[in-house]
Amino acid sequence: MKRKIISLFSCLLITFFFFSCSDLVNEMEGTTKSKSSSSENNELTDSVDVDFTSPSDLKNETLTISGASGSSVSFEFDDDGTSGTVSQSGVTVATFVYDGELLTISYTNGLEEVYTILYAGNEYYLGPVDRLKNSTGNNLAGKWVWENGKPKTGDWYDYYVLYEDGRFTNSYYEETRPDYFAYWHNNGGFIEVTYADGSSANEREGVVAIYDGNYIYLQAIRFN
């Protein structure tokens, strides 16, 4: 199974491990797995308030995402916050409309994509429309499935599993290579995933998963 690369940000090289796990075998091959401490109760229950952002909060604002390569994507909102333009490294590539929940982007080449703008931890995030819910238990440990049974957009994994002992996997690797895992940690409602070498996927890729106590919002990208 493969993941759809978001076209707007392909130039920013965003391929977050939590969602694709494309490097799981390479990262885990030949390494010694150690047990994480993520079974502590506060890590299972900590959440962060997540709100959709009102257009009135974005009047005449410019929100920018910068990539590791130095490229950037900017959203410039008009004087009522309901529409604007998207520029990539200074060049206009799209227009958008925003209704307070859905951010619909229309590219000059005819492509259309839909996101949302989340506000969590005093920061703005470009977030996905789809979200996950726990189908097997309380809090974070358990099997996370799409709210409507499958993702509405893209080519995503069927589900993700967060084990109480700190292990993390997705549907493909749970079914085909059940001995391979990454590790997850709940940092006050922001879920961090750690590679086998100990480095953080969040630090590498600039993308985070946000937990609000009921849902996990995948692939939320923080605006600068």
Backbone hydrogen bonds in HBPLUS format (Angstrom, degrees):
<---DONOR---> <-ACCEPTOR-->    atom                        ^
c    i                          cat <-CA-CA->   ^        H-A-AA   ^      H-
h    n   atom  resd res      DA  || num        DHA   H-A  angle D-A-AA Bond
n    s   type  num  typ     dist DA aas  dist angle  dist       angle   num
A0009-PHE N   A0006-ILE O   3.11 MM   3  5.67 137.2  2.30 112.2 122.6     1
A0010-SER N   A0007-SER O   3.37 MM   3  5.21 169.8  2.38 102.1 105.1     2
A0012-LEU N   A0009-PHE O   2.88 MM   3  5.11 147.4  1.99 105.2 115.7     3
A0013-LEU N   A0010-SER O   3.19 MM   3  5.33 164.3  2.21 106.0 110.5     4
A0019-PHE N   A0016-PHE O   3.23 MM   3  5.97 149.5  2.33 117.3 123.9     5
A0020-SER N   A0016-PHE O   3.27 MM   4  6.52 171.9  2.28 155.6 157.9     6
A0021-CYS N   A0017-PHE O   2.95 MM   4  4.78 136.0  2.15 120.6 134.1     7
A0024-LEU N   A0021-CYS O   3.19 MM   3  5.20 166.9  2.21 112.0 113.1     8
A0027-GLU N   A0023-ASP O   2.79 MM   4  5.83 162.3  1.83 161.7 166.9     9
A0028-MET N   A0024-LEU O   2.97 MM   4  5.99 153.7  2.04 147.9 154.4    10
A0029-GLU N   A0025-VAL O   2.88 MM   4  5.66 139.6  2.04 150.5 158.3    11
A0031-THR N   A0028-MET O   3.15 MM   3  5.50 164.8  2.18 134.6 131.6    12
A0040-GLU N   A0037-SER O   3.44 MM   3  6.54 158.6  2.48 131.2 131.0    13
A0043-GLU N   A0040-GLU O   3.03 MM   3  5.53 131.8  2.28 110.0 122.5    14
A0044-LEU N   A0041-ASN O   2.99 MM   3  5.13 131.8  2.23  99.6 113.2    15
A0045-THR N   A0041-ASN O   3.11 MM   4  6.32 135.4  2.32 148.9 161.0    16
A0046-ASP N   A0042-ASN O   2.95 MM   4  5.59 152.4  2.03 142.3 147.3    17
A0140-LEU N   A0044-LEU O   3.31 MM  96  5.20 148.1  2.42 133.3 141.8    18
A0048-VAL N   A0211-TYR O   3.05 MM 163  6.34 160.5  2.09 153.1 158.7    19
A0051-ASP N   A0119-TYR O   3.14 MM  68  5.20 159.0  2.18 138.0 144.5    20
A0119-TYR N   A0051-ASP O   2.81 MM  68  5.20 145.4  1.93 152.5 162.0    21
A0053-THR N   A0117-ILE O   3.20 MM  64  5.88 150.9  2.29 160.9 159.8    22
A0057-ASP N   A0054-SER O   2.95 MM   3  5.42 148.3  2.05 112.7 121.8    23
A0058-LEU N   A0055-PRO O   2.92 MM   3  5.23 155.8  1.98 110.4 118.5    24
A0061-GLU N   A0058-LEU O   3.09 MM   3  5.15 161.4  2.12 128.2 123.3    25
A0060-ASN N   A0078-ASP O   2.83 MM  18  5.04 168.6  1.84 135.5 134.8    26
A0077-PHE N   A0061-GLU O   2.83 MM  16  5.37 173.7  1.84 174.1 173.7    27
A0063-LEU N   A0075-PHE O   2.91 MM  12  5.13 152.2  1.99 145.8 149.5    28
A0075-PHE N   A0063-LEU O   2.73 MM  12  5.13 161.6  1.76 152.4 158.8    29
A0224-ASN N   A0064-THR O   2.72 MM 160  5.64 168.8  1.73 176.6 178.2    30
A0065-ILE N   A0073-VAL O   2.84 MM   8  5.26 159.4  1.88 153.3 160.2    31
A0073-VAL N   A0065-ILE O   2.85 MM   8  5.26 154.4  1.92 150.4 159.1    32
A0067-GLY N   A0071-SER O   2.78 MM   4  5.33 177.0  1.79 161.4 160.7    33
A0070-GLY N   A0067-GLY O   3.02 MM   3  5.45 164.9  2.04 115.0 119.5    34
A0089-SER N   A0072-SER O   2.77 MM  17  5.04 144.4  1.90 138.3 149.0    35
A0074-SER N   A0087-SER O   2.84 MM  13  5.24 163.0  1.87 153.8 159.7    36
A0087-SER N   A0074-SER O   2.94 MM  13  5.24 159.1  1.99 146.9 153.8    37
A0076-GLU N   A0085-THR O   2.96 MM   9  5.42 172.1  1.96 164.4 166.6    38
A0085-THR N   A0076-GLU O   3.12 MM   9  5.42 143.0  2.27 142.4 148.8    39
A0078-ASP N   A0083-SER O   2.87 MM   5  5.82 152.2  1.95 164.5 160.0    40
A0081-GLY N   A0078-ASP O   3.26 MM   3  5.28 154.7  2.33 102.7 110.1    41
A0098-TYR N   A0082-THR O   2.70 MM  16  4.66 159.8  1.73 129.2 130.1    42
A0084-GLY N   A0096-PHE O   3.10 MM  12  5.45 138.4  2.28 147.6 143.7    43
A0096-PHE N   A0084-GLY O   2.97 MM  12  5.45 152.5  2.05 141.3 140.5    44
A0086-VAL N   A0094-ALA O   2.80 MM   8  4.99 167.0  1.82 139.0 137.2    45
A0093-VAL N   A0086-VAL O   2.83 MM   7  5.87 163.5  1.86 154.1 159.0    46
A0094-ALA N   A0086-VAL O   3.35 MM   8  4.99 150.2  2.45 140.9 137.9    47
A0088-GLN N   A0091-VAL O   2.73 MM   3  5.17 159.4  1.77 146.4 143.9    48
A0091-VAL N   A0088-GLN O   3.12 MM   3  5.17 168.1  2.13 109.2 112.7    49
A0108-THR N   A0093-VAL O   3.12 MM  15  5.95 152.7  2.20 152.2 147.7    50
A0095-THR N   A0106-SER O   3.00 MM  11  5.43 158.7  2.04 149.3 151.5    51
A0106-SER N   A0095-THR O   2.84 MM  11  5.43 170.2  1.85 161.2 164.6    52
A0097-VAL N   A0104-THR O   3.04 MM   7  5.44 148.3  2.15 143.3 152.8    53
A0104-THR N   A0097-VAL O   2.95 MM   7  5.44 153.7  2.02 163.3 167.0    54
A0099-ASP N   A0102-LEU O   3.29 MM   3  5.80 156.0  2.35 145.8 151.3    55
A0103-LEU N   A0115-TYR O   2.76 MM  12  4.99 173.0  1.76 135.8 136.2    56
A0115-TYR N   A0103-LEU O   2.88 MM  12  4.99 161.7  1.91 140.8 146.5    57
A0105-ILE N   A0113-GLU O   2.77 MM   8  5.25 170.2  1.78 166.9 168.9    58
A0113-GLU N   A0105-ILE O   3.00 MM   8  5.25 152.6  2.07 142.4 151.3    59
A0107-TYR N   A0111-LEU O   2.80 MM   4  5.22 171.9  1.81 168.3 169.1    60
A0110-GLY N   A0107-TYR O   3.08 MM   3  5.36 164.2  2.10 113.0 115.5    61
A0116-THR N   A0127-GLY O   2.98 MM  11  5.11 145.7  2.10 139.6 140.5    62
A0127-GLY N   A0116-THR O   2.77 MM  11  5.11 165.4  1.79 146.9 149.5    63
A0118-LEU N   A0125-TYR O   2.84 MM   7  5.05 152.2  1.92 149.5 154.8    64
A0125-TYR N   A0118-LEU O   2.81 MM   7  5.05 152.1  1.88 150.9 153.6    65
A0120-ALA N   A0123-GLU O   2.98 MM   3  5.49 155.1  2.04 159.5 162.0    66
A0123-GLU N   A0120-ALA O   3.09 MM   3  5.49 146.7  2.20 110.1 119.4    67
A0223-PHE N   A0124-TYR O   3.03 MM  99  5.78 172.7  2.03 146.6 148.6    68
A0126-LEU N   A0221-ILE O   2.85 MM  95  5.16 163.2  1.88 150.6 149.0    69
A0221-ILE N   A0126-LEU O   2.95 MM  95  5.16 164.2  1.98 145.5 146.4    70
A0147-GLU N   A0131-ARG O   3.05 MM  16  6.05 158.1  2.10 164.6 157.9    71
A0132-LEU N   A0216-ILE O   3.00 MM  84  5.11 168.9  2.01 147.0 150.6    72
A0216-ILE N   A0132-LEU O   3.10 MM  84  5.11 151.1  2.19 129.0 137.1    73
A0133-LYS N   A0145-VAL O   2.81 MM  12  5.58 156.9  1.86 160.2 166.4    74
A0145-VAL N   A0133-LYS O   2.93 MM  12  5.58 156.3  1.98 163.4 156.8    75
A0135-SER N   A0143-LYS O   2.88 MM   8  5.76 173.5  1.88 170.4 168.2    76
A0142-GLY N   A0162-LEU O   2.80 MM  20  5.40 150.2  1.88 142.4 152.6    77
A0162-LEU N   A0142-GLY O   3.02 MM  20  5.40 165.5  2.04 156.9 156.9    78
A0144-TRP N   A0160-TYR O   2.71 MM  16  5.15 164.7  1.73 167.8 169.3    79
A0160-TYR N   A0144-TRP O   2.99 MM  16  5.15 156.6  2.05 142.7 150.3    80
A0149-GLY N   A0146-TRP O   2.86 MM   3  4.92 164.6  1.88 116.2 117.3    81
A0171-SER N   A0159-TYR O   2.93 MM  12  5.25 135.8  2.13 159.9 149.1    82
A0161-VAL N   A0169-THR O   2.98 MM   8  5.45 173.3  1.98 143.0 145.0    83
A0169-THR N   A0161-VAL O   3.12 MM   8  5.45 156.5  2.18 151.0 156.8    84
A0163-TYR N   A0167-ARG O   2.88 MM   4  5.11 160.8  1.92 150.6 154.7    85
A0166-GLY N   A0163-TYR O   3.02 MM   3  5.53 159.0  2.06 119.0 121.2    86
A0184-TRP N   A0166-GLY O   2.91 MM  18  5.45 154.3  1.97 141.7 150.3    87
A0168-PHE N   A0182-ALA O   2.93 MM  14  5.09 145.5  2.05 129.1 126.1    88
A0182-ALA N   A0168-PHE O   3.01 MM  14  5.09 171.1  2.02 151.6 153.6    89
A0174-GLU N   A0170-ASN O   2.90 MM   4  5.96 155.0  1.96 158.8 167.0    90
A0175-GLU N   A0171-SER O   3.18 MM   4  6.16 151.5  2.26 141.0 147.0    91
A0176-THR N   A0172-TYR O   2.98 MM   4  6.09 147.7  2.08 144.7 154.3    92
A0177-ARG N   A0173-TYR O   2.87 MM   4  4.86 146.1  1.99 120.5 131.7    93
A0180-TYR N   A0177-ARG O   3.07 MM   3  5.86 168.4  2.09 133.1 133.5    94
A0183-TYR N   A0194-THR O   3.33 MM  11  5.18 156.5  2.39 143.7 147.8    95
A0194-THR N   A0183-TYR O   2.73 MM  11  5.18 162.7  1.76 152.7 158.7    96
A0185-HIS N   A0192-GLU O   2.83 MM   7  5.16 141.5  1.98 150.7 157.3    97
A0192-GLU N   A0185-HIS O   2.77 MM   7  5.16 171.2  1.77 163.2 162.3    98
A0187-ASN N   A0190-PHE O   2.82 MM   3  5.03 163.3  1.84 145.5 143.9    99
A0190-PHE N   A0187-ASN O   3.26 MM   3  5.03 162.7  2.29 101.1 105.9   100
A0211-TYR N   A0189-GLY O   2.75 MM  22  4.93 168.8  1.76 161.4 162.0   101
A0191-ILE N   A0209-ALA O   2.84 MM  18  5.25 157.1  1.90 152.9 158.1   102
A0201-ALA N   A0193-VAL O   2.82 MM   8  5.55 173.0  1.82 168.4 169.8   103
A0195-TYR N   A0199-SER O   2.93 MM   4  5.57 161.9  1.97 173.3 171.0   104
A0198-GLY N   A0195-TYR O   2.97 MM   3  5.37 162.5  2.00 115.1 119.4   105
A0204-ARG N   A0200-SER O   3.11 MM   4  6.35 154.1  2.18 144.3 151.6   106
A0205-GLU N   A0201-ALA O   2.93 MM   4  5.98 163.8  1.96 152.2 155.8   107
A0206-GLY N   A0202-ASN O   2.76 MM   4  5.18 149.4  1.85 141.2 147.1   108
A0208-VAL N   A0220-ALA O   2.96 MM  12  5.33 166.8  1.98 149.7 154.1   109
A0220-ALA N   A0208-VAL O   2.93 MM  12  5.33 157.2  1.99 167.7 163.9   110
A0210-ILE N   A0217-TYR O   3.03 MM   7  5.13 158.7  2.07 140.9 144.4   111
A0217-TYR N   A0210-ILE O   2.82 MM   7  5.13 163.2  1.85 151.2 155.8   112
A0212-ASP N   A0215-TYR O   3.14 MM   3  5.78 158.6  2.19 158.3 164.7   113
